[in-house]
Amino acid sequence: MSVEITEGEVLASVRDGVGTLTLNRPKALNALTLDMIREFTRVLRAWADDDAVRLVLVRGAGERGLCAGGDVAALYRDAVAEGGPGDFGATFWREEYELNHYISIYPKPYVALQTGIVLGGGIGISAHGSHRIVTDDSRLGMPEVGIGYSPDAGGSYVLARAADRLGFHLGYTAAHVGAAEAIDTGFADYYVPQDQIESLVARLHETADPAVIAEFAQDAGPGFGEDRAEMVEAYAAPTAEATLERLDALAAEHGEEHWAAKAAKRIRRNSPLGIRVTEEGLERAAQHSLADVLTQEFWMSLNMQRHPEFAEGIRAQIIDKDRSPHWKYATIADVPGDVGAIFAPIDGIAPPDFTKNV
């Protein structure tokens, strides 16, 4: 009998050859807890060998979005615990990243509805799937530098491969983007108008064939519009500091309402350490497989969790919500040049094991 779950924070149902997984924590924007990650993984494994499931459909409960990320409040509590972080962070990230990788190699079509807010860990459970659909209200992003952290859940893998280095724009600014930009930067494949989403779902149930997405997909338009050419030039800069200089030059020329002025303001608001780690992480990620990048992100996550920047960023944005983090470094230039230690393995901790799902 196919796995079905009718109550809890992950719902599962099988009908007409379609296995639907629904993240069901709408009051928390479906943010992923460790239990949700485990249940999601368990169901996917069961469905992989279930002939009744020909296609997997992933969506979020409520009207606000698919998933706003991981349970950073729990990771914060682990970070500030007496004696320093315990085993929770390593367990959470290990199992989350193993799930992200499993999605990337899943043996059946994996259709993710990236509706509404899709951030961080929400990218991890959608952007590595075989069919990724955005719509009119989609807002995708990797906002980690805003909490003293760096893109994870395989996000750095996608950002590093975005056309014309525009992944660096998303990584440095923590900006949320719409459907056209999500497709342009490689986080999504198809744009389907919002009033057609449920019709698409019905058609998937009729056919259990992802080819029908083409019947509903439309042109989302050019990503980043008329600003794109200037953005490509700005983010062609070899370092984060040089990028900021180019943004400042454009802002001086065009004024404070120009996209570059807004981008520069966002970058200066974010964690300078997080931006330097993101810069290093994306440069490294461009050279490696998703499995290698997820392992890289695993060590980055654990090392950042042990740094006071991580706890301070989450305190300011999530816990106290004063939106006034006190970063360790005032500017990107103040961050020590070599952040390689942030990516170093930690003795006694096992990395993710991507062979268990093969």
C-alpha positions as CSV (number, residue, x, y, z in Angstrom):
1,M,0.0,0.0,0.0
2,S,1.3,3.5,-0.9
3,V,2.4,5.8,1.9
4,E,-0.3,8.3,2.8
5,I,-0.2,10.9,5.6
6,T,-3.3,12.9,6.4
7,E,-2.1,14.8,9.5
8,G,1.1,16.5,10.6
9,E,3.6,18.9,9.2
10,V,4.2,16.8,6.0
11,L,1.1,15.5,4.2
12,A,1.3,12.7,1.6
13,S,-1.3,11.4,-0.8
14,V,-1.3,9.2,-3.9
15,R,-4.0,9.5,-6.6
16,D,-4.0,8.8,-10.3
17,G,-0.3,8.0,-10.3
18,V,0.7,11.3,-8.6
19,G,2.3,11.3,-5.2
20,T,1.7,14.7,-3.6
21,L,3.9,15.9,-0.8
22,T,2.6,19.0,1.0
23,L,4.6,20.9,3.5
24,N,2.0,21.7,6.2
25,R,3.3,24.3,8.5
26,P,1.6,27.4,7.0
27,K,1.9,29.7,10.1
28,A,5.7,29.3,9.9
29,L,5.7,29.7,6.1
30,N,6.3,25.9,5.9
31,A,9.8,26.3,7.3
32,L,11.5,22.9,7.6
33,T,12.0,21.2,10.9
34,L,14.3,18.2,11.3
35,D,11.2,16.0,11.7
36,M,9.8,17.4,8.4
37,I,13.1,16.6,6.6
38,R,13.0,13.1,7.9
39,E,9.3,12.5,7.0
40,F,9.9,14.0,3.5
41,T,12.8,11.7,3.0
42,R,11.0,8.6,4.2
43,V,8.1,9.2,1.9
44,L,10.3,9.8,-1.1
45,R,12.2,6.6,-0.5
46,A,9.0,4.6,-0.2
47,W,7.5,6.2,-3.4
48,A,10.7,5.5,-5.4
49,D,9.8,1.8,-5.4
50,D,6.1,2.2,-5.5
51,D,4.6,1.4,-8.9
52,A,1.4,3.4,-8.0
53,V,3.5,6.6,-8.0
54,R,4.6,7.7,-11.4
55,L,5.3,11.4,-10.6
56,V,5.9,13.3,-7.4
57,L,4.3,16.7,-6.9
58,V,5.6,19.0,-4.1
59,R,3.7,22.0,-2.8
60,G,3.2,24.1,0.3
61,A,0.1,24.5,2.4
62,G,-1.5,27.9,2.8
63,E,-1.4,30.9,0.4
64,R,2.0,32.4,1.4
65,G,4.5,30.1,-0.1
66,L,6.1,26.8,-0.6
67,C,8.8,27.1,2.1
68,A,10.6,30.0,3.7
69,G,13.7,27.9,4.6
70,G,15.0,25.8,7.5
71,D,14.2,26.1,11.2
72,V,16.8,28.7,12.0
73,A,15.4,29.4,15.4
74,A,16.3,25.8,16.4
75,L,19.8,26.2,14.9
76,Y,20.1,29.5,16.9
77,R,19.2,27.7,20.2
78,D,21.8,25.1,19.4
79,A,24.4,27.8,18.6
80,V,23.9,29.7,21.9
81,A,23.6,26.6,24.1
82,E,25.9,26.5,27.1
83,G,29.1,24.9,26.0
84,G,28.6,25.8,22.4
85,P,26.7,24.0,19.6
86,G,25.8,20.3,20.3
87,D,24.9,17.7,17.7
88,F,21.7,19.3,16.5
89,G,23.2,21.5,13.8
90,A,25.3,18.7,12.3
91,T,22.3,16.3,12.3
92,F,20.0,18.9,10.8
93,W,22.2,20.0,8.0
94,R,23.5,16.4,7.2
95,E,20.0,15.1,6.8
96,E,18.8,18.2,5.0
97,Y,21.6,18.0,2.4
98,E,21.2,14.3,2.0
99,L,17.6,15.0,1.1
100,N,18.6,17.8,-1.3
101,H,20.9,15.5,-3.1
102,Y,18.4,12.7,-3.2
103,I,15.9,15.0,-4.9
104,S,18.5,15.7,-7.6
105,I,18.8,12.0,-8.5
106,Y,15.3,11.0,-7.8
107,P,14.2,8.2,-10.2
108,K,10.8,9.7,-11.0
109,P,9.7,13.1,-12.3
110,Y,9.8,15.5,-9.4
111,V,7.5,18.5,-10.0
112,A,7.9,21.4,-7.5
113,L,5.4,24.2,-7.4
114,Q,7.5,27.2,-6.3
115,T,4.6,29.4,-5.4
116,G,4.9,32.4,-3.1
117,I,7.9,32.6,-0.8
118,V,10.6,30.1,-1.6
119,L,13.8,30.8,0.3
120,G,16.9,28.9,1.5
121,G,15.8,25.4,2.4
122,G,12.8,25.9,0.3
123,I,15.2,26.2,-2.7
124,G,16.8,23.0,-1.5
125,I,13.6,21.0,-1.7
126,S,12.5,22.5,-5.0
127,A,15.4,23.7,-7.2
128,H,17.1,20.4,-7.4
129,G,14.0,18.7,-8.8
130,S,13.5,17.7,-12.4
131,H,10.6,20.2,-13.1
132,R,10.5,23.5,-11.3
133,I,7.4,25.8,-11.8
134,V,7.1,29.5,-10.8
135,T,4.1,31.7,-11.0
136,D,3.0,35.3,-10.6
137,D,3.5,35.5,-6.8
138,S,6.7,33.5,-6.7
139,R,9.5,35.2,-4.7
140,L,12.7,33.1,-4.7
141,G,16.0,33.9,-2.9
142,M,18.9,32.9,-0.9
143,P,18.8,35.4,2.0
144,E,21.5,33.9,4.2
145,V,23.9,36.8,4.2
146,G,21.2,38.7,6.1
147,I,21.5,36.4,9.1
148,G,25.3,36.2,9.2
149,Y,25.4,33.0,7.2
150,S,25.9,31.9,3.5
151,P,23.8,30.2,0.9
152,D,23.3,26.5,1.6
153,A,21.0,23.5,0.7
154,G,22.7,23.4,-2.7
155,G,21.9,27.1,-3.3
156,S,25.5,28.0,-3.8
157,Y,25.6,25.3,-6.6
158,V,22.8,27.0,-8.4
159,L,24.0,30.5,-7.8
160,A,27.5,29.7,-9.1
161,R,26.0,28.4,-12.4
162,A,23.7,31.3,-13.0
163,A,24.2,33.0,-16.3
164,D,26.6,36.1,-16.4
165,R,27.4,35.8,-12.7
166,L,24.0,37.1,-11.7
167,G,24.0,34.5,-8.9
168,F,26.5,36.7,-7.2
169,H,23.8,39.4,-7.2
170,L,21.3,37.2,-5.4
171,G,24.0,35.9,-3.0
172,Y,25.4,39.3,-2.0
173,T,22.1,41.2,-1.8
174,A,19.9,38.4,-0.4
175,A,17.2,39.8,-2.8
176,H,14.0,37.9,-3.5
177,V,13.2,37.7,-7.2
178,G,10.2,36.9,-9.3
179,A,9.4,34.3,-12.0
180,A,11.5,35.7,-14.9
181,E,14.6,36.2,-12.7
182,A,14.2,32.8,-11.1
183,I,14.3,31.2,-14.5
184,D,17.1,33.4,-15.7
185,T,19.3,32.4,-12.8
186,G,18.5,28.7,-13.0
187,F,16.3,28.2,-10.0
188,A,13.2,27.4,-12.1
189,D,12.2,26.0,-15.5
190,Y,8.7,27.1,-16.3
191,Y,6.4,30.0,-15.7
192,V,2.7,29.1,-15.3
193,P,0.2,31.9,-14.7
194,Q,-1.3,31.7,-11.2
195,D,-4.8,31.2,-12.4
196,Q,-3.6,28.1,-14.3
197,I,-1.8,26.3,-11.5
198,E,-4.7,24.2,-10.3
199,S,-5.7,23.4,-13.8
200,L,-2.1,22.2,-14.3
201,V,-2.4,20.1,-11.2
202,A,-5.6,18.5,-12.4
203,R,-3.9,17.8,-15.8
204,L,-1.0,16.1,-14.0
205,H,-3.5,13.9,-12.2
206,E,-5.1,13.0,-15.5
207,T,-1.8,12.0,-17.1
208,A,0.9,11.6,-14.4
209,D,3.1,13.0,-17.2
210,P,5.2,16.1,-16.7
211,A,5.2,16.8,-20.4
212,V,1.8,18.4,-19.9
213,I,3.5,21.3,-18.1
214,A,4.2,22.6,-21.6
215,E,0.5,23.1,-22.2
216,F,0.4,25.7,-19.5
217,A,3.9,27.2,-19.5
218,Q,4.2,30.8,-20.9
219,D,7.1,33.1,-21.5
220,A,8.0,34.9,-18.3
221,G,9.8,37.7,-20.1
222,P,13.4,38.8,-19.7
223,G,15.0,38.3,-16.3
224,F,16.0,41.7,-14.7
225,G,14.5,43.6,-17.6
226,E,16.4,46.7,-18.9
227,D,18.8,46.6,-15.9
228,R,20.3,43.3,-17.0
229,A,23.2,44.6,-19.1
230,E,24.4,46.9,-16.3
231,M,24.1,44.1,-13.8
232,V,26.2,41.8,-15.9
233,E,28.9,44.5,-16.1
234,A,28.8,45.1,-12.3
235,Y,28.9,41.5,-11.3
236,A,31.7,40.7,-13.7
237,A,34.0,42.3,-11.1
238,P,36.4,39.8,-9.7
239,T,35.7,40.4,-6.0
240,A,32.8,41.5,-3.8
241,E,34.6,44.8,-3.0
242,A,35.1,45.5,-6.6
243,T,31.5,44.7,-7.3
244,L,30.4,47.2,-4.7
245,E,32.7,49.9,-6.3
246,R,31.0,49.4,-9.6
247,L,27.6,49.6,-8.0
248,D,28.5,52.8,-6.2
249,A,29.7,54.3,-9.5
250,L,26.4,53.5,-11.2
251,A,24.5,54.9,-8.2
252,A,26.5,58.1,-8.4
253,E,25.7,58.4,-12.0
254,H,22.0,57.6,-11.9
255,G,20.8,58.4,-8.4
256,E,19.5,56.6,-5.4
257,E,16.4,55.1,-7.1
258,H,18.6,53.2,-9.5
259,W,18.8,49.5,-9.1
260,A,22.6,49.7,-8.4
261,A,22.1,52.1,-5.5
262,K,19.5,49.7,-4.0
263,A,21.7,46.7,-4.4
264,A,24.7,48.5,-2.8
265,K,22.5,49.5,0.1
266,R,21.4,45.9,0.6
267,I,24.9,44.6,0.4
268,R,26.1,47.0,3.1
269,R,23.2,46.0,5.3
270,N,24.2,42.3,5.2
271,S,27.0,40.5,7.0
272,P,30.4,41.4,5.6
273,L,31.7,38.0,6.7
274,G,28.7,36.3,5.2
275,I,29.4,38.1,1.9
276,R,33.1,37.1,1.9
277,V,32.2,33.5,2.7
278,T,29.5,33.6,-0.1
279,E,32.1,34.9,-2.6
280,E,34.5,32.2,-1.7
281,G,31.8,29.5,-1.7
282,L,30.4,30.4,-5.1
283,E,33.9,30.5,-6.6
284,R,34.5,27.0,-5.2
285,A,31.1,25.7,-6.1
286,A,31.5,26.5,-9.8
287,Q,34.1,23.8,-10.0
288,H,32.3,20.9,-8.3
289,S,29.4,18.5,-8.4
290,L,26.3,19.0,-6.3
291,A,27.4,16.3,-3.9
292,D,30.8,18.0,-3.4
293,V,29.1,21.4,-3.0
294,L,26.7,20.1,-0.4
295,T,29.6,18.7,1.5
296,Q,31.4,22.1,1.2
297,E,28.2,23.8,2.5
298,F,28.0,21.3,5.4
299,W,31.4,22.3,6.8
300,M,30.6,26.0,6.1
301,S,27.3,25.7,8.0
302,L,28.9,24.1,11.1
303,N,31.8,26.6,11.1
304,M,29.5,29.6,10.7
305,Q,27.2,28.3,13.4
306,R,30.3,28.4,15.7
307,H,31.0,32.0,14.8
308,P,29.2,34.7,16.7
309,E,28.0,36.3,13.4
310,F,25.5,33.5,12.9
311,A,23.8,33.9,16.3
312,E,23.8,37.7,16.1
313,G,22.2,37.6,12.6
314,I,19.4,35.3,13.6
315,R,18.9,37.2,16.9
316,A,18.4,40.4,15.0
317,Q,16.2,39.0,12.2
318,I,14.3,36.1,13.8
319,I,14.5,36.2,17.6
320,D,14.4,39.8,18.8
321,K,13.4,41.1,15.3
322,D,15.1,44.5,15.9
323,R,16.6,44.3,12.4
324,S,19.8,45.8,13.8
325,P,22.5,43.2,13.8
326,H,25.9,44.1,15.2
327,W,28.3,42.5,12.7
328,K,31.8,41.6,13.7
329,Y,33.3,43.5,10.8
330,A,32.1,47.0,9.7
331,T,32.9,46.5,6.0
332,I,33.8,43.7,3.5
333,A,37.4,45.2,3.4
334,D,37.7,44.5,7.2
335,V,37.1,40.8,6.8
336,P,40.4,38.9,6.8
337,G,41.3,38.0,3.2
338,D,41.4,34.2,3.6
339,V,38.1,32.7,4.8
340,G,39.1,29.2,3.8
341,A,39.0,28.0,7.4
342,I,35.2,28.4,7.2
343,F,35.1,25.5,4.7
344,A,37.4,23.2,6.7
345,P,36.1,19.8,8.1
346,I,35.7,19.5,11.8
347,D,37.3,16.5,13.6
348,G,34.9,14.0,14.9
349,I,31.9,15.0,12.8
350,A,30.7,12.8,9.9
351,P,29.8,14.6,6.6
352,P,26.7,13.8,4.6
353,D,26.5,10.4,3.1
354,F,25.0,10.6,-0.4
355,T,25.3,6.9,-1.1
356,K,22.5,5.9,1.2
357,N,19.9,7.1,-1.4
358,V,21.6,5.6,-4.5
